Amino acid sequence: MRGKHVLITGGSAGIGRETALGLAQAGADVTLLSRDRAKAERAAAAIRTATGNDAVAVLSCDLGDRKSVHAAAEEYRLHHKRLDVLINNAGMFRPRRELTPDGQERTFASIYLGHYQLTQLLLDRIKAVEQGRILFVTCPPGQAKVRFDDLTLERGYSTLKAQFQAKGALFMFMRELSYRLAGTAVTVIAMLPGLMLRTELMTDMPLYMRLPVRLFGKTAAQGAAAQLWLATAPELFDVTNRYFHGRAEKPITGQIADDEACRRMWQLSQTLTGV
C-alpha cells in the first residue's frame, strides 16, 4: 500500500481506527475523517507513533451536515489529486428519533446521505488512479429495508429500523454506483465486519443490544481484519457489486436486489443532497 492514499470515515475509534492502523503499517497515506477533531488527532498521533508512518492526517466532518461534508470534500481535494481507497465506515446508533437541520432523520443523514455525498464529491479523485476501490460497511441484505414513503420514520421509530434503513440505502447506492462505474477501473464492495462488535458504538446501543455484544462480540481488531483485506487484497482488483460478511462472499437478496429500487434511491439522493 506504499504510495497509496486512503480515506476512512469514522477513523478515530473502533474498527475504523484499527483499519487505519493496519493501513498505516502497510505504508499507506491515511486520512481519518471524524466529527470529533480532537479525538481524531489523538488517534492519528497514536497511529503515527505505533507505525512510524507520518502520513496519517485528520479531516474534520459531520456526515449528517451537508455543508460540513461539502467543506471536507473540498479540503481533501485541495491537498490530494488522487484517492486509491475510500472506506465508508462511520456508523451511529440513536435510541430516539432526531432530525437534522435539513429535516432528515439523523441516522439516515449520517450513515447514508453523508457517505453518498462524500463519495460523489470525491469520485473524480478515485477515477484518477490505476485501480480505485470503494468499501461500504452495510448490514445483512435480508435486514435492509428502505421505507421510501417514510424516510424520516415519523410513523414509527426504533434504533434497528433506523440502522437497517440507512444501511439498506447505502447498499442500494453501492449497487447502482457499480453499474454507473462500468468500464472504469473503480470497484465497489459492500461488507459487514461482523454482527456483534465491541466498539465505542456500544455506549449508544439500547441495553437489550449492548449486553449480548459485550458478552459475545468480536473486538474491533478482529472486525477490522476483513475490512483491511477487502481494502488491500490485490486479488480483488476486479471484484465489484459484491457483498462480503467478513471474508466470505454472500448473496445479495431482498429489497436491495431490486434494480429499480436502487435507481429510485439514487434519484432521491440527488434531490436530497444536490449532487
Sine and cosine of phi, psi and omega as CSV:
sin_phi,cos_phi,sin_psi,cos_psi,sin_omega,cos_omega
0.00,0.00,0.04,1.00,-0.02,-1.00
-0.87,0.49,0.77,-0.64,-0.01,-1.00
1.00,0.02,-0.10,0.99,0.00,-1.00
-0.99,-0.10,0.50,-0.87,-0.04,-1.00
-0.95,-0.31,0.74,-0.67,-0.02,-1.00
-0.76,-0.64,0.72,-0.69,0.12,-0.99
-0.90,-0.44,0.79,-0.61,0.00,-1.00
-0.80,-0.60,0.81,-0.58,0.04,-1.00
-0.99,0.11,0.52,-0.86,-0.06,-1.00
0.92,0.40,0.57,0.82,-0.12,-0.99
-1.00,0.06,0.04,1.00,-0.08,-1.00
-1.00,0.00,-0.17,0.98,-0.06,-1.00
-0.39,-0.92,0.21,-0.98,0.14,-0.99
0.86,0.51,-0.62,-0.79,-0.03,-1.00
-0.88,0.47,-0.60,0.80,0.01,-1.00
-0.87,0.50,-0.70,0.71,0.01,-1.00
-0.92,0.40,-0.67,0.74,0.01,-1.00
-0.91,0.42,-0.62,0.79,0.05,-1.00
-0.92,0.40,-0.68,0.73,0.04,-1.00
-0.87,0.49,-0.64,0.77,0.04,-1.00
-0.87,0.50,-0.73,0.68,0.01,-1.00
-0.90,0.44,-0.62,0.79,0.02,-1.00
-0.92,0.39,-0.66,0.75,0.03,-1.00
-0.91,0.42,-0.62,0.78,0.05,-1.00
-0.89,0.46,-0.52,0.86,0.01,-1.00
-0.99,0.13,-0.01,1.00,0.08,-1.00
0.99,-0.11,0.09,1.00,-0.04,-1.00
-0.96,0.29,0.41,-0.91,0.19,-0.98
-1.00,0.05,0.92,-0.38,-0.17,-0.98
-0.91,-0.42,0.72,-0.70,0.11,-0.99
-0.89,-0.45,0.80,-0.60,0.03,-1.00
-0.99,-0.11,0.89,-0.45,0.07,-1.00
-0.99,-0.10,0.80,-0.60,-0.08,-1.00
-0.47,-0.88,0.52,-0.86,0.07,-1.00
-0.95,0.31,-0.55,0.83,-0.03,-1.00
-0.99,-0.13,0.99,-0.13,-0.10,-1.00
-0.89,0.45,-0.69,0.73,-0.04,-1.00
-0.88,0.48,-0.67,0.75,0.02,-1.00
-0.91,0.42,-0.66,0.75,0.01,-1.00
-0.92,0.39,-0.60,0.80,0.03,-1.00
-0.90,0.44,-0.63,0.77,0.04,-1.00
-0.91,0.42,-0.66,0.75,0.02,-1.00
-0.90,0.43,-0.69,0.72,-0.01,-1.00
-0.89,0.46,-0.67,0.74,0.01,-1.00
-0.89,0.45,-0.67,0.75,0.01,-1.00
-0.90,0.43,-0.63,0.78,0.01,-1.00
-0.93,0.38,-0.67,0.74,0.03,-1.00
-0.87,0.49,-0.68,0.74,0.00,-1.00
-0.92,0.40,-0.67,0.74,-0.06,-1.00
-0.94,0.33,-0.50,0.86,-0.12,-0.99
-0.95,-0.31,-0.32,0.95,-0.11,-0.99
0.96,0.27,0.17,0.98,0.01,-1.00
-0.99,-0.17,0.92,-0.38,-0.03,-1.00
-0.99,0.16,-0.16,0.99,-0.06,-1.00
-1.00,0.06,0.82,0.58,0.06,-1.00
-0.82,-0.57,0.92,-0.39,-0.12,-0.99
-0.87,-0.49,0.14,-0.99,-0.03,-1.00
-0.83,-0.55,0.64,-0.77,0.08,-1.00
-0.78,-0.63,0.89,-0.46,-0.05,-1.00
-0.99,0.12,0.74,-0.67,-0.04,-1.00
-0.25,-0.97,0.71,-0.70,0.18,-0.98
-0.98,-0.17,0.96,-0.29,-0.07,-1.00
-0.90,0.44,-0.29,0.96,0.03,-1.00
-1.00,0.06,0.04,1.00,-0.05,-1.00
-0.85,-0.53,0.91,-0.42,-0.07,-1.00
-0.86,0.51,-0.64,0.77,0.00,-1.00
-0.91,0.40,-0.62,0.78,0.02,-1.00
-0.91,0.41,-0.66,0.75,0.02,-1.00
-0.90,0.44,-0.69,0.72,0.00,-1.00
-0.88,0.47,-0.68,0.74,0.00,-1.00
-0.91,0.42,-0.66,0.75,0.00,-1.00
-0.90,0.43,-0.68,0.73,0.02,-1.00
-0.89,0.46,-0.66,0.75,0.01,-1.00
-0.91,0.42,-0.63,0.77,0.03,-1.00
-0.90,0.43,-0.67,0.74,0.02,-1.00
-0.90,0.44,-0.69,0.72,-0.03,-1.00
-0.90,0.45,-0.53,0.85,-0.01,-1.00
-0.90,0.43,-0.56,0.83,-0.10,-1.00
-0.97,-0.25,-0.17,0.99,-0.06,-1.00
-0.71,-0.70,0.77,-0.64,0.06,-1.00
-1.00,-0.04,-0.17,0.98,-0.04,-1.00
-0.57,-0.82,0.40,-0.92,0.08,-1.00
-0.58,-0.81,0.92,-0.40,-0.07,-1.00
-0.99,0.15,-0.64,0.77,-0.04,-1.00
-0.66,-0.75,0.79,-0.62,0.13,-0.99
-0.92,-0.40,0.85,-0.53,0.00,-1.00
-0.92,-0.38,0.96,-0.28,0.01,-1.00
-1.00,0.08,1.00,0.09,-0.20,-0.98
-0.96,-0.28,-0.44,0.90,-0.17,-0.99
-0.86,0.51,0.62,-0.78,0.03,-1.00
-0.63,-0.77,0.07,-1.00,0.07,-1.00
-0.29,-0.96,0.37,-0.93,0.15,-0.99
-0.82,-0.57,0.74,-0.68,0.05,-1.00
-0.83,-0.56,0.92,-0.40,-0.03,-1.00
-0.92,0.38,-0.41,0.91,0.00,-1.00
-0.80,-0.60,0.46,-0.89,-0.01,-1.00
-0.92,0.39,0.78,-0.63,0.07,-1.00
-0.75,-0.67,0.52,-0.85,0.06,-1.00
-0.91,-0.41,0.57,-0.82,0.08,-1.00
-0.98,0.18,0.19,-0.98,0.07,-1.00
-0.85,0.53,-0.40,0.91,0.03,-1.00
-0.99,0.13,-0.06,1.00,0.01,-1.00
1.00,0.04,0.20,0.98,0.02,-1.00
-1.00,-0.08,0.50,-0.87,0.09,-1.00
-0.90,0.44,0.72,-0.70,-0.20,-0.98
-0.85,0.52,-0.70,0.72,-0.02,-1.00
-0.90,0.44,-0.69,0.72,0.01,-1.00
-0.89,0.45,-0.68,0.74,-0.02,-1.00
-0.91,0.41,-0.67,0.74,-0.10,-1.00
-0.98,0.18,-0.72,0.69,-0.05,-1.00
-0.98,0.19,-0.60,0.80,-0.06,-1.00
-0.97,-0.24,-0.90,0.43,-0.15,-0.99
-0.87,0.50,-0.62,0.78,0.02,-1.00
-0.89,0.45,-0.68,0.73,0.02,-1.00
-0.94,0.35,-0.61,0.80,0.07,-1.00
-0.86,0.51,-0.78,0.63,-0.04,-1.00
-0.89,0.45,-0.72,0.70,-0.01,-1.00
-0.87,0.50,-0.72,0.70,-0.01,-1.00
-0.87,0.49,-0.72,0.70,-0.01,-1.00
-0.89,0.45,-0.63,0.78,-0.05,-1.00
-0.96,0.28,-0.33,0.94,-0.01,-1.00
-0.95,-0.31,0.07,1.00,-0.12,-0.99
-0.88,0.47,-0.58,0.81,0.00,-1.00
-0.92,0.40,-0.52,0.86,0.05,-1.00
-0.94,0.34,-0.55,0.84,0.03,-1.00
-0.96,0.28,-0.60,0.80,0.03,-1.00
-0.93,0.37,-0.29,0.96,-0.08,-1.00
-0.98,0.18,-0.12,0.99,-0.05,-1.00
-0.98,-0.21,0.21,-0.98,-0.05,-1.00
-0.90,0.43,-0.64,0.76,0.05,-1.00
-0.54,-0.84,0.98,-0.21,0.00,-1.00
-1.00,0.00,0.48,-0.88,-0.05,-1.00
-0.63,-0.78,0.71,-0.70,0.04,-1.00
-0.82,-0.57,0.80,-0.60,0.04,-1.00
-0.93,-0.36,0.64,-0.77,0.05,-1.00
-0.84,-0.54,0.86,-0.51,0.08,-1.00
-1.00,0.10,0.92,-0.40,-0.13,-0.99
-0.89,-0.46,-0.65,-0.76,-0.02,-1.00
-0.60,-0.80,0.14,-0.99,0.08,-1.00
-0.84,0.54,0.74,-0.68,-0.07,-1.00
-0.80,0.60,-0.64,0.77,-0.05,-1.00
-0.92,0.40,-0.31,0.95,-0.01,-1.00
-0.99,-0.12,-0.23,0.97,0.00,-1.00
-0.92,0.40,0.75,-0.66,-0.02,-1.00
-0.45,-0.90,0.94,-0.35,0.06,-1.00
-0.99,-0.14,0.81,-0.59,0.04,-1.00
-0.99,-0.13,1.00,0.00,-0.09,-1.00
-0.87,0.49,-0.46,0.89,-0.02,-1.00
-1.00,-0.02,0.03,1.00,0.00,-1.00
-0.40,-0.92,0.86,0.51,-0.06,-1.00
-0.91,0.42,-0.44,0.90,0.00,-1.00
-1.00,0.02,0.00,1.00,0.02,-1.00
0.83,0.56,0.60,0.80,0.02,-1.00
-0.91,0.41,-0.51,0.86,-0.06,-1.00
-1.00,0.05,0.09,1.00,0.03,-1.00
0.36,-0.93,0.87,-0.49,-0.06,-1.00
-0.87,-0.49,0.64,-0.77,0.23,-0.97
-0.54,-0.84,0.37,-0.93,-0.01,-1.00
-0.85,0.53,-0.72,0.69,-0.04,-1.00
-0.94,0.34,-0.60,0.80,0.03,-1.00
-0.88,0.48,-0.66,0.75,0.03,-1.00
-0.91,0.40,-0.66,0.75,0.03,-1.00
-0.87,0.49,-0.79,0.62,-0.10,-0.99
-0.94,0.34,-0.44,0.90,0.09,-1.00
-0.95,0.31,-0.75,0.67,-0.02,-1.00
-0.90,0.43,-0.71,0.71,0.00,-1.00
-0.93,0.36,-0.55,0.84,0.05,-1.00
-0.91,0.42,-0.66,0.75,0.05,-1.00
-0.90,0.44,-0.63,0.77,0.04,-1.00
-0.89,0.45,-0.63,0.78,0.05,-1.00
-0.89,0.45,-0.70,0.71,0.02,-1.00
-0.88,0.47,-0.64,0.77,0.03,-1.00
-0.88,0.48,-0.69,0.72,0.04,-1.00
-0.84,0.55,-0.71,0.70,-0.07,-1.00
-0.92,0.38,-0.73,0.68,-0.01,-1.00
-0.92,0.40,-0.61,0.79,0.03,-1.00
-0.88,0.47,-0.60,0.80,-0.01,-1.00
-0.88,0.48,-0.62,0.79,0.02,-1.00
-0.93,0.36,-0.63,0.77,-0.04,-1.00
-0.97,0.26,-0.29,0.96,0.04,-1.00
-0.99,-0.13,0.08,1.00,0.01,-1.00
-0.83,0.56,0.72,-0.69,-0.01,-1.00
1.00,-0.02,-0.07,1.00,0.07,-1.00
-0.97,-0.24,0.05,-1.00,0.01,-1.00
-0.99,-0.14,0.36,0.93,0.00,-1.00
-0.96,-0.27,0.77,-0.63,0.04,-1.00
-0.92,-0.40,0.44,-0.90,-0.01,-1.00
-0.74,-0.67,0.69,-0.73,-0.06,-1.00
-0.68,-0.74,0.69,-0.72,0.16,-0.99
-0.99,-0.13,0.58,-0.81,-0.03,-1.00
-0.49,-0.87,0.39,-0.92,0.09,-1.00
-0.78,-0.63,0.90,-0.43,-0.05,-1.00
-0.94,0.34,-0.34,0.94,0.01,-1.00
0.25,-0.97,0.36,-0.93,-0.01,-1.00
-0.98,0.18,-0.55,0.84,-0.03,-1.00
-0.75,-0.66,0.90,-0.43,-0.07,-1.00
-0.75,-0.66,0.74,-0.67,-0.03,-1.00
-1.00,0.06,1.00,-0.05,0.02,-1.00
-0.75,-0.66,0.00,-1.00,-0.01,-1.00
-0.91,0.42,-0.35,0.94,0.04,-1.00
-0.88,0.47,-0.34,0.94,0.02,-1.00
-0.83,0.56,-0.57,0.82,-0.08,-1.00
-0.90,0.43,-0.37,0.93,0.00,-1.00
-0.99,-0.13,-0.04,1.00,0.01,-1.00
-0.98,0.20,0.50,-0.86,0.18,-0.98
-0.87,0.49,0.44,-0.90,-0.08,-1.00
-0.84,0.54,-0.63,0.77,-0.05,-1.00
-0.90,0.43,-0.40,0.92,0.06,-1.00
-1.00,0.01,-0.58,0.82,-0.11,-0.99
-0.93,0.38,-0.63,0.78,-0.10,-0.99
-0.89,0.46,-0.78,0.63,0.01,-1.00
-0.91,0.42,-0.52,0.85,0.03,-1.00
-0.91,0.41,-0.67,0.74,0.01,-1.00
-0.89,0.46,-0.60,0.80,-0.07,-1.00
-0.99,0.15,-0.62,0.78,-0.17,-0.99
-0.85,-0.53,-0.07,1.00,-0.11,-0.99
-0.95,0.30,0.39,-0.92,0.10,-1.00
-0.98,0.21,0.35,-0.94,0.11,-0.99
-0.97,0.22,0.26,-0.97,0.04,-1.00
-0.88,0.48,-0.62,0.79,0.00,-1.00
-0.90,0.44,-0.64,0.77,0.03,-1.00
-0.91,0.42,-0.66,0.75,0.01,-1.00
-0.92,0.38,-0.53,0.85,-0.04,-1.00
-0.96,0.29,-0.37,0.93,-0.07,-1.00
-0.84,0.54,-0.72,0.70,0.00,-1.00
-0.93,0.37,-0.61,0.79,0.00,-1.00
-0.90,0.45,-0.65,0.76,0.05,-1.00
-0.88,0.47,-0.69,0.72,-0.01,-1.00
-0.89,0.46,-0.71,0.70,-0.02,-1.00
-0.91,0.41,-0.49,0.87,-0.02,-1.00
-0.99,0.16,-0.40,0.92,-0.17,-0.98
-0.85,-0.53,-0.35,0.94,-0.14,-0.99
-0.88,0.47,0.87,-0.50,0.00,-1.00
-0.90,0.45,-0.47,0.88,-0.03,-1.00
-0.94,0.35,-0.16,0.99,0.01,-1.00
-0.99,-0.15,0.27,0.96,-0.14,-0.99
-0.86,0.51,-0.47,0.88,-0.03,-1.00
-0.89,-0.45,0.26,0.97,0.01,-1.00
-1.00,0.04,0.87,-0.50,-0.04,-1.00
-0.58,-0.81,0.36,-0.93,-0.02,-1.00
0.82,0.58,0.72,0.70,0.01,-1.00
-0.80,-0.60,0.29,-0.96,0.03,-1.00
-0.81,-0.59,0.75,-0.66,0.02,-1.00
-0.84,-0.54,0.74,-0.67,0.18,-0.98
-0.97,-0.23,0.95,-0.30,-0.21,-0.98
0.91,0.40,-0.79,-0.61,0.03,-1.00
-0.97,-0.22,0.14,0.99,-0.02,-1.00
-0.98,-0.19,0.82,-0.57,0.06,-1.00
-0.95,0.30,0.70,-0.71,-0.02,-1.00
-0.81,-0.59,0.41,-0.91,-0.01,-1.00
-0.94,0.33,0.46,-0.89,0.07,-1.00
-0.99,-0.12,0.89,-0.46,-0.09,-1.00
-0.74,-0.68,0.08,-1.00,0.09,-1.00
0.98,0.20,-0.41,-0.91,-0.07,-1.00
-0.85,0.53,-0.60,0.80,-0.07,-1.00
-0.96,0.29,-0.19,0.98,0.08,-1.00
-0.99,0.12,-0.09,1.00,-0.02,-1.00
-1.00,0.09,0.95,-0.31,-0.05,-1.00
-0.87,0.49,-0.59,0.81,0.00,-1.00
-0.91,0.41,-0.63,0.77,0.05,-1.00
-0.90,0.44,-0.61,0.80,0.02,-1.00
-0.91,0.40,-0.66,0.75,0.05,-1.00
-0.91,0.42,-0.64,0.77,0.03,-1.00
-0.88,0.47,-0.65,0.76,0.01,-1.00
-0.90,0.43,-0.66,0.76,0.03,-1.00
-0.86,0.51,-0.77,0.64,-0.02,-1.00
-0.89,0.46,-0.65,0.76,0.01,-1.00
-0.91,0.41,-0.62,0.78,0.00,-1.00
-0.91,0.42,-0.62,0.78,0.05,-1.00
-0.87,0.50,-0.66,0.75,0.00,-1.00
-0.92,0.39,-0.68,0.73,-0.09,-1.00
-0.96,0.28,-0.48,0.88,-0.07,-1.00
-0.95,-0.33,-0.35,0.93,-0.03,-1.00
0.99,0.14,0.19,0.98,0.03,-1.00
-0.75,-0.66,0.00,0.00,0.00,0.00
